Amino acid sequence: MAAVETVEDTTGIFDDYRMQYRPVPGRPKELYAPWGADNHLPFKIRDLVGSDEVTAQNKFFNVLACYGAGPVLNGADGQPTTLPDALRFKRRTGLGTFFLEQITDMKYYFMSVCVVILSRDGTQINRLVHKDACFCRLAKADKAGRINYVYYANWKKGNLQKDDIERIPLLREDDPIGDLMVKMGREPGQDGRCAVRTPLRKFAVLLRFPTVGCQYYPTPYYAAMFRGGSYFEKRLISAAKIAKIRNHASVKYQVEVENKYWQKIISEERITDPLKIKERIKKEKENIRDFVAGVHNSGKAWITGYYVDPLGHEVRDIRVNNIEGSKEGGDYADDINVAANTLCYADNTHPNLVGAVPGKSQSNNSGSDKRELFTMKQALETAFHDLLLRPVEMVCEFNGWQGVTPAVPMIMLTTLDEHKDAKRINPNQQEP
């Protein structure tokens, strides 16, 4: 059962730890907040989620559900805008890919980071660039509780130098567009003056889904699967099943051969050499084994002899016994199903939508039920959409695209009587 012993206990991965700020490599006067006690928590989360079939599929499904029909830029009439500048921005930014990257980080870490890149004169936002959250670390908050910088680097690498870390000024999380307007001299600052405050043209935007008691890095709600032991339980069951299968040799047939059978063969073939006798017996055993287990002999008849002894007992040359046995590892099926359901529940995913419950044990598995479940799932993504669209909303406002608003149309599965598989529901489209 060595496989079971190697399963990592993940119940303490999100345990609270006393924040101990660390100096930024190459900037000893600046401090940052490590992510986890060893600063490697996001990498551990990524690896743990990807190590289990159910959790990996749940994350994939949640990303796709949140993406819906993909981000669009709508005009005042609720239809896709034809504004050339907006269309050019959408193409150059790769808005669909950018949105997918932001969603992925949000579903894994309940946090995403992007960078806004302005034109040289600071009058337009030219691009939005995604920054992988697992490589981002937040600066220690100032006395007002504001985080002013994001440090972007490969924190898994040891001995980081100053040049290995990108230091990006962070716009105010509560009002990034207002902060940018002040910095670029579009709106007055606290001093009442409108003036360009910085020559920088690149700023970070931090998006965090609200969680309780987290000053820097959110603790996702699905963390309960680790803290509660469901993930650990599922991995233990899978490892135990694998170990049982590996350590058990399943035998289908038992073949009994009467001793006189060998003597009969040797006598009939007139073999006297002891070595040849052993070789002949070995060959006959192989012939019997091949005949019983060989696929090419399926359906054939095997004729053997028998006799009746003086006491009236039948003595058979060869007897084949079929050994009935249960499928190895099958006794864990119910346990795995329960554990898989619990993991789906923890990740706000119905198991019938991701196929986590196999076979006849599925319930409420009709097409109508799945359609309603999918509709509910998409409706619950609204909170994430409102958060994730903030950078794009900022672009529309800063660039002066009047009447242009971003939206994420939902995919609404239809019934068969509508003669189509699905339709898009645009939340910003005006009712006729």
C-alpha positions as CSV (number, residue, x, y, z in Angstrom):
1,M,0.0,0.0,0.0
2,A,2.9,2.3,-0.7
3,A,0.8,4.4,-3.1
4,V,-1.5,5.3,-0.2
5,E,1.3,6.4,2.0
6,T,2.6,8.9,-0.6
7,V,-0.7,10.9,-0.8
8,E,-0.1,14.3,0.6
9,D,-2.2,15.5,3.5
10,T,-3.7,18.8,2.1
11,T,-6.0,19.7,5.0
12,G,-3.5,22.3,6.3
13,I,-2.6,24.0,3.0
14,F,-4.7,27.1,3.7
15,D,-4.0,27.2,7.4
16,D,-3.7,30.8,8.7
17,Y,-0.2,32.0,9.2
18,R,1.3,35.0,10.8
19,M,2.2,37.5,8.0
20,Q,5.9,38.1,7.9
21,Y,6.7,40.7,5.3
22,R,9.8,40.1,3.2
23,P,12.2,42.6,1.5
24,V,11.9,42.8,-2.2
25,P,15.1,41.3,-3.8
26,G,17.2,44.2,-5.0
27,R,15.0,46.7,-3.1
28,P,15.7,46.1,0.6
29,K,13.7,49.1,1.7
30,E,10.5,47.8,0.1
31,L,8.5,45.0,1.6
32,Y,6.0,42.6,0.0
33,A,3.5,40.1,1.4
34,P,4.4,36.5,0.7
35,W,1.6,34.3,-0.7
36,G,1.5,31.4,1.8
37,A,4.1,30.7,4.5
38,D,6.7,29.6,1.9
39,N,5.5,32.1,-0.8
40,H,4.6,29.1,-3.0
41,L,0.9,28.7,-2.2
42,P,-0.5,29.6,-5.7
43,F,1.8,27.0,-7.3
44,K,0.7,24.3,-4.8
45,I,-3.0,25.2,-5.5
46,R,-2.3,24.9,-9.2
47,D,-0.6,21.5,-8.8
48,L,-3.2,20.1,-6.4
49,V,-6.1,21.1,-8.6
50,G,-4.4,19.6,-11.7
51,S,-3.7,16.3,-9.9
52,D,-7.3,15.2,-9.6
53,E,-9.6,14.5,-12.5
54,V,-12.7,16.0,-10.7
55,T,-11.1,19.2,-9.5
56,A,-9.3,19.8,-12.8
57,Q,-12.5,19.3,-14.8
58,N,-14.5,21.5,-12.3
59,K,-12.1,24.4,-12.9
60,F,-12.2,23.9,-16.6
61,F,-16.0,23.9,-16.6
62,N,-16.2,27.0,-14.3
63,V,-13.9,28.9,-16.7
64,L,-16.0,28.0,-19.7
65,A,-19.3,28.8,-17.9
66,C,-18.0,32.2,-16.9
67,Y,-16.8,32.9,-20.4
68,G,-20.3,32.4,-21.7
69,A,-20.5,33.5,-25.4
70,G,-17.3,35.7,-24.9
71,P,-16.8,39.4,-24.2
72,V,-18.3,41.9,-26.6
73,L,-18.3,45.7,-27.0
74,N,-21.8,46.9,-27.5
75,G,-23.1,50.3,-28.7
76,A,-25.9,52.3,-27.2
77,D,-28.4,50.2,-29.0
78,G,-27.2,47.0,-27.3
79,Q,-25.7,45.7,-30.6
80,P,-22.0,45.2,-31.2
81,T,-20.3,48.6,-31.8
82,T,-19.0,49.6,-35.1
83,L,-16.7,52.3,-33.6
84,P,-13.3,51.8,-35.4
85,D,-11.2,52.7,-32.3
86,A,-13.1,50.2,-30.2
87,L,-12.8,47.4,-32.8
88,R,-9.1,48.1,-33.2
89,F,-8.6,47.8,-29.5
90,K,-10.5,44.6,-29.4
91,R,-8.3,43.0,-32.1
92,R,-5.0,44.3,-30.7
93,T,-5.7,43.3,-27.2
94,G,-7.1,39.9,-28.2
95,L,-10.1,40.6,-25.9
96,G,-11.3,37.0,-25.9
97,T,-8.0,35.5,-24.9
98,F,-7.4,38.3,-22.3
99,F,-10.8,37.6,-20.8
100,L,-10.1,33.8,-20.6
101,E,-6.8,34.4,-18.9
102,Q,-8.4,36.7,-16.3
103,I,-11.2,34.2,-15.7
104,T,-8.8,31.3,-15.2
105,D,-6.9,33.2,-12.5
106,M,-10.2,34.3,-10.9
107,K,-11.5,30.8,-10.7
108,Y,-8.2,29.4,-9.3
109,Y,-7.3,32.2,-6.9
110,F,-10.3,34.5,-6.7
111,M,-7.9,37.2,-7.9
112,S,-6.6,38.5,-11.2
113,V,-4.1,41.2,-12.3
114,C,-3.8,43.1,-15.6
115,V,-1.7,45.9,-16.8
116,V,-3.1,49.0,-18.7
117,I,-0.7,50.4,-21.3
118,L,-1.2,54.0,-22.4
119,S,-0.1,55.9,-25.4
120,R,3.1,58.0,-25.1
121,D,1.1,61.2,-24.6
122,G,-1.1,59.5,-22.0
123,T,-4.4,60.3,-23.8
124,Q,-5.4,56.7,-24.7
125,I,-5.3,53.2,-23.3
126,N,-3.8,51.2,-26.1
127,R,-3.7,47.7,-24.6
128,L,-4.7,45.5,-21.7
129,V,-2.1,42.8,-20.7
130,H,-2.8,39.9,-18.4
131,K,-0.4,39.0,-15.7
132,D,-0.4,35.5,-14.2
133,A,-1.6,35.8,-10.7
134,C,0.6,33.1,-9.4
135,F,3.7,35.2,-10.3
136,C,2.3,38.4,-8.7
137,R,3.0,39.5,-5.2
138,L,1.5,42.5,-3.5
139,A,3.5,45.3,-1.7
140,K,3.0,45.9,2.0
141,A,0.1,48.2,2.5
142,D,0.9,51.8,3.5
143,K,-0.4,53.5,6.7
144,A,-3.7,54.2,4.9
145,G,-4.1,50.5,4.0
146,R,-3.5,51.0,0.3
147,I,-1.3,48.6,-1.7
148,N,0.8,50.7,-4.1
149,Y,2.8,48.1,-6.1
150,V,2.6,44.7,-7.7
151,Y,5.8,42.7,-8.0
152,Y,5.9,40.3,-11.0
153,A,8.5,37.6,-11.1
154,N,9.0,33.8,-11.1
155,W,8.9,33.4,-7.4
156,K,9.7,29.7,-7.6
157,K,13.1,30.6,-8.8
158,G,15.7,31.1,-6.0
159,N,18.1,34.0,-5.6
160,L,16.0,36.6,-7.5
161,Q,17.8,39.8,-8.5
162,K,16.4,43.3,-9.0
163,D,16.3,42.8,-12.8
164,D,14.3,39.6,-12.3
165,I,11.3,41.5,-10.8
166,E,9.0,43.8,-12.6
167,R,7.7,46.6,-10.3
168,I,4.4,47.9,-11.5
169,P,2.5,50.8,-9.9
170,L,-1.0,49.7,-8.8
171,L,-4.0,51.8,-9.4
172,R,-6.5,52.2,-6.5
173,E,-8.4,49.0,-6.3
174,D,-11.7,50.8,-5.3
175,D,-11.5,53.3,-8.2
176,P,-8.8,52.5,-10.8
177,I,-10.3,54.8,-13.5
178,G,-10.5,57.8,-11.1
179,D,-6.9,57.2,-10.0
180,L,-5.8,57.0,-13.6
181,M,-7.7,60.2,-14.5
182,V,-5.9,62.1,-11.7
183,K,-2.5,60.7,-12.6
184,M,-3.0,61.8,-16.3
185,G,-4.3,65.2,-15.3
186,R,-7.8,64.6,-16.4
187,E,-9.3,65.2,-13.0
188,P,-8.2,67.2,-10.0
189,G,-6.3,65.5,-7.2
190,Q,-6.5,66.1,-3.5
191,D,-4.7,69.4,-4.0
192,G,-7.5,70.5,-6.3
193,R,-5.2,70.8,-9.4
194,C,-5.4,69.0,-12.7
195,A,-1.9,68.1,-13.6
196,V,0.0,65.2,-15.0
197,R,1.4,63.4,-11.9
198,T,3.7,60.9,-13.4
199,P,5.6,60.1,-16.6
200,L,4.7,56.4,-16.3
201,R,2.5,54.9,-18.9
202,K,2.0,51.4,-17.5
203,F,-0.2,50.6,-14.4
204,A,-1.5,47.5,-12.8
205,V,-5.2,46.8,-12.0
206,L,-6.0,44.4,-9.2
207,L,-9.3,42.5,-9.1
208,R,-10.1,40.5,-6.0
209,F,-13.3,38.6,-5.3
210,P,-14.4,39.6,-1.7
211,T,-13.5,36.9,0.9
212,V,-13.6,37.2,4.7
213,G,-10.6,38.4,6.6
214,C,-8.0,38.4,3.7
215,Q,-6.0,41.6,3.5
216,Y,-3.8,40.6,0.6
217,Y,-4.6,37.3,-1.1
218,P,-8.1,35.9,-1.1
219,T,-8.9,32.5,0.2
220,P,-11.2,30.9,-2.4
221,Y,-14.4,29.4,-1.1
222,Y,-13.5,26.1,-2.6
223,A,-10.6,25.9,-0.2
224,A,-13.1,24.1,2.1
225,M,-12.4,20.9,0.0
226,F,-8.8,21.0,1.3
227,R,-9.5,22.2,4.8
228,G,-12.4,19.8,5.3
229,G,-10.4,16.8,4.0
230,S,-12.6,15.9,0.9
231,Y,-9.8,16.3,-1.5
232,F,-7.5,14.3,0.7
233,E,-10.1,11.6,1.1
234,K,-10.7,11.4,-2.7
235,R,-7.0,11.0,-3.3
236,L,-6.6,8.4,-0.6
237,I,-9.4,6.3,-2.1
238,S,-7.9,6.6,-5.6
239,A,-4.5,5.6,-4.4
240,A,-5.9,2.7,-2.4
241,K,-7.8,1.4,-5.4
242,I,-4.6,1.6,-7.6
243,A,-2.6,-0.2,-4.9
244,K,-5.1,-3.0,-4.6
245,I,-5.2,-3.6,-8.4
246,R,-1.4,-3.5,-8.6
247,N,-0.9,-5.9,-5.7
248,H,-3.6,-8.4,-6.7
249,A,-3.1,-11.1,-9.3
250,S,-6.4,-12.1,-10.7
251,V,-6.7,-15.7,-11.8
252,K,-9.7,-16.8,-13.9
253,Y,-9.1,-20.6,-14.3
254,Q,-7.7,-23.4,-12.2
255,V,-6.6,-26.5,-14.1
256,E,-6.3,-29.8,-12.3
257,V,-4.2,-32.5,-14.1
258,E,-4.3,-36.1,-12.9
259,N,-0.7,-37.5,-12.5
260,K,-1.4,-40.5,-14.7
261,Y,-2.1,-38.1,-17.6
262,W,1.6,-37.2,-17.9
263,Q,2.6,-40.8,-17.7
264,K,0.1,-41.6,-20.5
265,I,1.6,-39.0,-22.8
266,I,5.2,-40.1,-22.1
267,S,4.3,-43.7,-22.7
268,E,2.4,-43.1,-25.9
269,E,5.2,-41.0,-27.3
270,R,7.8,-43.4,-26.0
271,I,10.0,-40.8,-24.3
272,T,12.7,-42.2,-22.0
273,D,15.2,-39.3,-21.7
274,P,14.6,-37.5,-18.3
275,L,15.3,-34.1,-19.8
276,K,13.0,-34.7,-22.7
277,I,10.3,-35.9,-20.3
278,K,10.5,-32.6,-18.4
279,E,10.4,-30.6,-21.7
280,R,7.4,-32.6,-22.9
281,I,5.5,-32.0,-19.7
282,K,6.3,-28.3,-19.7
283,K,5.1,-28.0,-23.3
284,E,1.9,-29.8,-22.5
285,K,1.2,-27.4,-19.6
286,E,1.7,-24.5,-22.1
287,N,-0.7,-26.2,-24.5
288,I,-3.3,-26.5,-21.8
289,R,-2.8,-22.9,-20.7
290,D,-3.0,-21.5,-24.3
291,F,-6.1,-23.5,-25.0
292,V,-7.9,-22.3,-21.9
293,A,-6.8,-18.6,-22.0
294,G,-6.3,-18.1,-25.7
295,V,-8.8,-15.8,-27.4
296,H,-8.4,-17.6,-30.7
297,N,-9.8,-20.8,-29.0
298,S,-13.0,-19.2,-27.9
299,G,-16.0,-21.4,-28.6
300,K,-13.9,-24.5,-29.3
301,A,-14.5,-27.9,-27.7
302,W,-11.7,-29.7,-25.8
303,I,-12.0,-33.5,-25.5
304,T,-10.3,-35.2,-22.6
305,G,-10.6,-38.7,-21.2
306,Y,-11.7,-40.1,-17.8
307,Y,-12.3,-43.5,-16.2
308,V,-14.2,-45.0,-13.2
309,D,-12.2,-46.5,-10.4
310,P,-13.3,-49.8,-8.6
311,L,-15.1,-47.7,-6.1
312,G,-17.2,-46.0,-8.7
313,H,-15.5,-42.6,-8.6
314,E,-14.9,-40.7,-11.8
315,V,-11.2,-40.0,-12.4
316,R,-10.6,-37.3,-14.9
317,D,-7.4,-36.5,-16.7
318,I,-7.9,-32.8,-16.7
319,R,-10.5,-30.6,-14.8
320,V,-10.9,-26.9,-15.5
321,N,-12.4,-24.8,-12.7
322,N,-13.7,-21.3,-13.4
323,I,-12.8,-19.0,-10.6
324,E,-15.5,-16.3,-10.0
325,G,-14.3,-13.1,-8.5
326,S,-15.4,-9.5,-8.1
327,K,-13.8,-6.8,-10.1
328,E,-10.8,-5.6,-8.2
329,G,-11.2,-2.1,-6.9
330,G,-14.9,-2.1,-7.5
331,D,-15.6,-2.0,-3.8
332,Y,-14.4,1.6,-3.8
333,A,-16.9,2.8,-6.4
334,D,-19.5,4.1,-4.0
335,D,-16.8,5.9,-1.9
336,I,-15.3,7.6,-5.0
337,N,-18.7,8.7,-6.2
338,V,-19.5,10.3,-2.8
339,A,-16.0,12.0,-2.7
340,A,-16.4,13.3,-6.3
341,N,-19.8,14.7,-5.5
342,T,-18.4,16.5,-2.4
343,L,-15.6,18.1,-4.5
344,C,-18.2,19.3,-7.1
345,Y,-20.3,20.8,-4.3
346,A,-17.2,22.6,-2.9
347,D,-16.5,24.1,-6.2
348,N,-20.0,25.2,-6.9
349,T,-20.4,22.8,-9.8
350,H,-23.3,20.3,-10.2
351,P,-21.8,16.8,-10.8
352,N,-24.3,16.1,-13.6
353,L,-22.9,19.0,-15.6
354,V,-19.3,17.7,-15.5
355,G,-20.0,13.9,-15.5
356,A,-18.5,13.4,-12.1
357,V,-21.1,10.8,-11.2
358,P,-20.9,7.9,-13.7
359,G,-23.3,5.2,-14.7
360,K,-26.6,4.4,-13.3
361,S,-26.0,6.3,-10.1
362,Q,-26.8,9.6,-11.7
363,S,-30.0,11.3,-10.7
364,N,-31.9,14.1,-12.3
365,N,-30.1,13.4,-15.5
366,S,-32.7,14.4,-18.0
367,G,-32.0,17.0,-20.7
368,S,-34.4,19.5,-19.1
369,D,-32.7,19.2,-15.7
370,K,-29.3,19.8,-17.2
371,R,-30.6,22.8,-19.2
372,E,-32.0,24.4,-16.0
373,L,-28.8,23.6,-14.1
374,F,-26.7,25.2,-16.9
375,T,-28.9,28.3,-16.9
376,M,-28.6,28.7,-13.2
377,K,-24.8,28.2,-13.4
378,Q,-24.5,31.0,-16.0
379,A,-26.8,33.3,-14.0
380,L,-24.5,32.9,-11.0
381,E,-21.5,34.1,-13.0
382,T,-22.9,37.7,-13.0
383,A,-20.9,38.7,-10.0
384,F,-17.7,37.5,-11.7
385,H,-18.6,39.3,-14.9
386,D,-19.2,42.6,-13.1
387,L,-15.7,42.3,-11.5
388,L,-13.8,41.1,-14.5
389,L,-15.2,43.7,-16.9
390,R,-14.0,46.6,-14.8
391,P,-10.7,47.0,-16.8
392,V,-12.6,47.1,-20.1
393,E,-15.1,49.6,-18.7
394,M,-12.1,51.7,-17.7
395,V,-10.8,51.6,-21.3
396,C,-14.1,52.7,-22.7
397,E,-14.4,55.6,-20.3
398,F,-10.8,56.8,-20.5
399,N,-10.7,56.6,-24.3
400,G,-14.0,58.5,-24.6
401,W,-16.0,55.9,-26.5
402,Q,-19.4,57.3,-25.9
403,G,-22.1,54.7,-25.5
404,V,-19.7,51.7,-25.7
405,T,-20.1,49.2,-22.9
406,P,-18.6,45.7,-22.5
407,A,-20.8,42.7,-21.8
408,V,-20.6,38.9,-21.6
409,P,-23.7,37.4,-23.4
410,M,-24.9,34.2,-21.8
411,I,-25.5,31.0,-23.7
412,M,-29.1,30.0,-23.2
413,L,-29.8,26.3,-24.1
414,T,-33.1,26.0,-25.8
415,T,-35.8,23.3,-26.0
416,L,-36.2,21.1,-29.1
417,D,-39.3,22.9,-30.2
418,E,-37.3,26.0,-31.0
419,H,-35.3,24.0,-33.6
420,K,-31.9,25.2,-32.4
421,D,-29.3,24.2,-29.8
422,A,-28.7,27.5,-28.1
423,K,-29.1,31.2,-28.3
424,R,-27.3,34.2,-26.9
425,I,-28.7,36.4,-24.2
426,N,-27.1,39.9,-24.2
427,P,-27.6,41.6,-20.8
428,N,-27.2,45.1,-22.3
429,Q,-29.5,44.6,-25.3
430,Q,-32.5,46.8,-25.1
431,E,-35.9,45.1,-25.1
432,P,-38.0,45.8,-28.3
